[in-house]
Amino acid sequence: MKIKILAKNEREIEFEIEGEGHTLCNLLRKVLLEDNDVTFAGYRIEHPLIGKPKVYVRTNGRKDPFDVVIEAAKKIKNMAEDFHKTLLKSLKG
């Protein structure tokens, strides 16, 4: 996975994620929108076979947009770890 920042200012960030698709982008968008300081989060994939998702996030200005993306990534990581632990526990018994 490669991430390229396309644009950033004090309230907005746009970045491209190479090697990912709807699965990660939908989850990221959902988690971002749970933050009350995020006013918009969305993505687009220009071509379904060769397109690289472009993610756009806008905040209300109380938080840096880069910081809210980092926070969302940490939440997703924790969700994956919780799922892994629960799955292993259920498989054992």
Backbone as CSV, one residue per row, in Angstrom:
resi,resn,N_x,N_y,N_z,CA_x,CA_y,CA_z,C_x,C_y,C_z
1,MET,0.843,-1.176,0.000,0.000,0.000,0.000,0.886,1.236,0.000
2,LYS,0.551,2.177,-0.851,1.230,3.478,-0.888,0.179,4.565,-0.724
3,ILE,0.535,5.593,0.037,-0.363,6.734,0.226,0.345,7.983,-0.265
4,LYS,-0.357,8.725,-1.097,0.193,9.956,-1.647,-0.749,11.110,-1.295
5,ILE,-0.231,12.113,-0.602,-1.022,13.289,-0.268,-1.166,14.145,-1.524
6,LEU,-2.389,14.420,-1.924,-2.654,15.216,-3.123,-2.873,16.685,-2.785
7,ALA,-3.504,16.951,-1.648,-3.764,18.330,-1.226,-4.024,18.333,0.272
8,LYS,-3.631,19.423,0.930,-3.868,19.553,2.362,-3.867,21.021,2.742
9,ASN,-4.821,21.385,3.593,-4.805,22.690,4.229,-5.297,22.506,5.660
10,GLU,-5.612,23.583,6.354,-5.942,23.475,7.780,-7.259,22.746,8.052
11,ARG,-8.125,22.615,7.056,-9.420,21.946,7.262,-9.660,20.749,6.353
12,GLU,-8.838,20.554,5.331,-9.110,19.514,4.343,-7.841,18.753,3.973
13,ILE,-8.057,17.480,3.623,-6.960,16.674,3.093,-7.530,15.762,2.013
14,GLU,-6.753,15.580,0.965,-7.095,14.621,-0.078,-5.863,13.776,-0.322
15,PHE,-6.066,12.449,-0.334,-4.940,11.554,-0.564,-5.390,10.358,-1.381
16,GLU,-4.409,9.731,-1.998,-4.623,8.587,-2.876,-4.043,7.353,-2.189
17,ILE,-4.777,6.244,-2.268,-4.312,4.990,-1.663,-4.101,3.976,-2.776
18,GLU,-2.868,3.660,-3.037,-2.561,2.686,-4.078,-2.662,1.278,-3.500
19,GLY,-3.323,0.395,-4.229,-3.405,-0.996,-3.820,-4.600,-1.323,-2.932
20,GLU,-5.533,-0.398,-2.782,-6.729,-0.653,-1.972,-7.972,-0.381,-2.794
21,GLY,-9.113,-0.767,-2.256,-10.365,-0.589,-2.969,-11.477,-0.175,-2.027
22,HIS,-12.687,-0.569,-2.379,-13.867,-0.158,-1.628,-13.860,-0.655,-0.182
23,THR,-13.320,-1.830,0.064,-13.387,-2.404,1.407,-12.752,-1.483,2.437
24,LEU,-11.503,-1.123,2.232,-10.835,-0.240,3.179,-11.435,1.164,3.146
25,CYS,-11.725,1.671,1.984,-12.223,3.046,1.872,-13.579,3.223,2.543
26,ASN,-14.478,2.255,2.387,-15.776,2.341,3.059,-15.614,2.320,4.568
27,LEU,-14.766,1.448,5.072,-14.522,1.375,6.507,-13.907,2.677,7.015
28,LEU,-12.918,3.190,6.307,-12.275,4.448,6.697,-13.290,5.590,6.712
29,ARG,-14.110,5.680,5.693,-15.139,6.721,5.625,-16.102,6.619,6.805
30,LYS,-16.539,5.398,7.112,-17.469,5.185,8.225,-16.863,5.634,9.543
31,VAL,-15.633,5.233,9.803,-14.977,5.586,11.059,-14.720,7.096,11.122
32,LEU,-14.315,7.693,10.028,-14.103,9.146,10.006,-15.380,9.899,10.345
33,LEU,-16.497,9.457,9.811,-17.763,10.147,10.035,-18.291,9.996,11.455
34,GLU,-17.716,9.092,12.226,-18.075,8.961,13.642,-17.468,10.087,14.478
35,ASP,-16.487,10.787,13.934,-15.832,11.901,14.619,-16.675,13.163,14.422
36,ASN,-17.091,13.774,15.521,-17.936,14.972,15.439,-17.250,16.162,14.778
37,ASP,-15.932,16.151,14.705,-15.201,17.246,14.075,-15.032,17.063,12.568
38,VAL,-15.453,15.926,12.034,-15.389,15.668,10.593,-16.726,16.094,9.982
39,THR,-16.669,17.011,9.042,-17.895,17.486,8.391,-18.172,16.764,7.073
40,PHE,-17.139,16.157,6.503,-17.308,15.390,5.272,-16.184,14.380,5.164
41,ALA,-16.528,13.181,4.729,-15.530,12.157,4.407,-16.099,11.333,3.258
42,GLY,-15.319,11.185,2.222,-15.764,10.417,1.075,-14.571,9.985,0.239
43,TYR,-14.860,9.175,-0.744,-13.795,8.735,-1.647,-14.394,8.472,-3.015
44,ARG,-13.495,8.393,-3.994,-13.921,8.033,-5.340,-12.837,7.170,-5.983
45,ILE,-13.296,6.276,-6.823,-12.388,5.446,-7.616,-12.780,5.706,-9.065
46,GLU,-11.890,6.339,-9.799,-12.227,6.795,-11.152,-12.431,5.650,-12.138
47,HIS,-11.724,4.548,-11.964,-11.888,3.395,-12.843,-11.884,2.142,-11.975
48,PRO,-12.888,1.276,-12.117,-12.988,0.129,-11.211,-11.848,-0.889,-11.310
49,LEU,-11.167,-0.948,-12.428,-10.104,-1.935,-12.584,-8.711,-1.377,-12.294
50,ILE,-8.480,-0.128,-12.653,-7.130,0.410,-12.493,-7.075,1.675,-11.642
51,GLY,-8.233,2.111,-11.155,-8.265,3.355,-10.395,-7.681,3.222,-9.005
52,LYS,-7.074,4.282,-8.547,-6.573,4.366,-7.183,-7.565,5.217,-6.391
53,PRO,-8.052,4.706,-5.268,-9.019,5.496,-4.500,-8.434,6.830,-4.059
54,LYS,-9.237,7.867,-4.190,-8.878,9.190,-3.698,-9.833,9.501,-2.554
55,VAL,-9.275,9.736,-1.378,-10.055,9.987,-0.172,-10.002,11.474,0.127
56,TYR,-11.167,12.026,0.489,-11.264,13.446,0.801,-11.903,13.590,2.186
57,VAL,-11.272,14.373,3.047,-11.766,14.589,4.402,-11.758,16.088,4.692
58,ARG,-12.872,16.549,5.281,-12.959,17.955,5.697,-13.382,17.993,7.167
59,THR,-12.731,18.851,7.949,-13.074,19.007,9.358,-13.688,20.385,9.595
60,ASN,-14.192,20.583,10.795,-14.766,21.874,11.159,-13.699,22.879,11.590
61,GLY,-12.449,22.475,11.585,-11.349,23.361,11.939,-10.820,23.163,13.355
62,ARG,-11.558,22.422,14.183,-11.072,22.172,15.546,-9.950,21.140,15.579
63,LYS,-9.921,20.258,14.581,-8.870,19.243,14.479,-8.226,19.333,13.106
64,ASP,-6.950,19.011,13.056,-6.232,18.931,11.786,-6.749,17.708,11.013
65,PRO,-7.005,17.829,9.727,-7.521,16.691,8.965,-6.570,15.501,8.947
66,PHE,-5.267,15.761,8.947,-4.303,14.661,8.995,-4.463,13.885,10.297
67,ASP,-4.659,14.600,11.398,-4.812,13.956,12.702,-6.063,13.089,12.776
68,VAL,-7.168,13.535,12.171,-8.383,12.716,12.224,-8.225,11.442,11.399
69,VAL,-7.457,11.507,10.318,-7.206,10.296,9.530,-6.337,9.326,10.336
70,ILE,-5.335,9.841,11.035,-4.489,8.988,11.877,-5.323,8.349,12.984
71,GLU,-6.187,9.133,13.624,-7.064,8.595,14.674,-7.967,7.492,14.121
72,ALA,-8.520,7.704,12.947,-9.390,6.704,12.330,-8.608,5.430,12.014
73,ALA,-7.389,5.574,11.527,-6.557,4.396,11.229,-6.279,3.599,12.498
74,LYS,-6.037,4.292,13.611,-5.803,3.600,14.889,-7.056,2.858,15.344
75,LYS,-8.222,3.473,15.170,-9.478,2.808,15.536,-9.692,1.548,14.700
76,ILE,-9.396,1.640,13.408,-9.544,0.481,12.522,-8.587,-0.624,12.949
77,LYS,-7.373,-0.260,13.295,-6.394,-1.247,13.770,-6.911,-1.943,15.020
78,ASN,-7.453,-1.177,15.965,-7.990,-1.762,17.192,-9.179,-2.672,16.903
79,MET,-10.025,-2.276,15.961,-11.161,-3.117,15.576,-10.679,-4.449,15.008
80,ALA,-9.642,-4.409,14.184,-9.103,-5.631,13.587,-8.488,-6.530,14.658
81,GLU,-7.780,-5.930,15.616,-7.190,-6.715,16.702,-8.265,-7.354,17.572
82,ASP,-9.327,-6.604,17.879,-10.438,-7.159,18.660,-11.105,-8.308,17.927
83,PHE,-11.315,-8.140,16.619,-11.919,-9.200,15.824,-11.032,-10.448,15.839
84,HIS,-9.735,-10.248,15.686,-8.789,-11.367,15.686,-8.851,-12.134,17.004
85,LYS,-8.824,-11.411,18.115,-8.894,-12.054,19.438,-10.205,-12.812,19.621
86,THR,-11.300,-12.199,19.230,-12.606,-12.837,19.368,-12.704,-14.077,18.497
87,LEU,-12.189,-13.994,17.296,-12.209,-15.141,16.388,-11.391,-16.296,16.957
88,LEU,-10.186,-16.019,17.428,-9.349,-17.073,18.000,-10.022,-17.711,19.220
89,LYS,-10.629,-16.890,20.049,-11.316,-17.377,21.248,-12.476,-18.299,20.864
90,SER,-13.245,-17.909,19.862,-14.392,-18.713,19.466,-13.974,-20.007,18.774
91,LEU,-12.845,-19.986,18.082,-12.362,-21.203,17.423,-11.808,-22.220,18.410
92,LYS,-11.317,-21.719,19.558,-10.764,-22.615,20.583,-11.854,-23.270,21.425
93,GLY,-12.998,-22.657,21.416,-13.905,-23.346,22.214,-15.187,-22.948,22.642
